[in-house]
Amino acid sequence: MKLTFTQFLTLDGVFQAPGGPDEDRSGGFEHGGWSVPYGDDDFGAFITEVFDQADAFLLGRGTYEIFAGYWPQHTDPADPVASRLNSLPKYVASTTLTGVDWHDSHIIGRHDLVKDVISLKERPGRELQMHGSGNLARSLLAHDLIDTLHLVTFPVVLGTGKRLFEEGALPTAFRLARSRATSTGVVISTYGRGGRPEYGTY
């Protein structure tokens, strides 16, 4: 399976708590819910398009706990997000969780996260999808394990918060596969890995 990663970002690269004020207040973050005002039909169509390709999910502990507290109560089979999250396998990267009770959930990464993710990618299927889970994504990007990035950039700057690409990130070049904008100004860019950066002089 190909490992794909969908992440909501601000213009200054913040991924923390896009969906609500109490989603993640760590570090004194007070801007939770910043993505919500920008939802529209274009955005919904993109989300449906992505989830239609899923055969399994890989989530960090925080994202898993948020999802598990919400999606099992939404069982409409016509909902492209709920139907897939509730029915497909979910792999939770955690060294501290002792159990998971959402249908078809499994804990990985207790001893060797990289080895476990490589093993998942070797299974047959279309996409092993990550949604959110920015901390986990940073770890996997450092090992070149994410094949496709859907970076969903919202027209807002927050000035504080967790950022996807921090100082010390692995130098990596990407290839832009597709880019589009929603009616509210959200830019959705899809990238594939392109190896290491090349350098020159102007």
PEKA-V477327 format. One line per field, one symbol per residue. ss: DSSP state (@ for helix, = for strand, . for the rest). burial: # if it has 16 or more other ideal C-beta (glycine too) atoms within 10 Angstrom, else .. Layout:
ss = ???
burial = ???
This chain:
ss = .=========...=...........@@@.......@@@..@@@@@@@@@@@..=======@@@@@@@@..@@@......@@@@@@@@.=====...........====....@@@@@@@@@.....=====..@@@@@@@@......=======........=..........========.....=======.........
burial = #.########..#######...##....#.##.##..#....#..##..##..###############..#........#######.#######.....#.#..#.###...#..##..##.....###############...##########.#.#..####.......#.#.......#...#.####.#.........
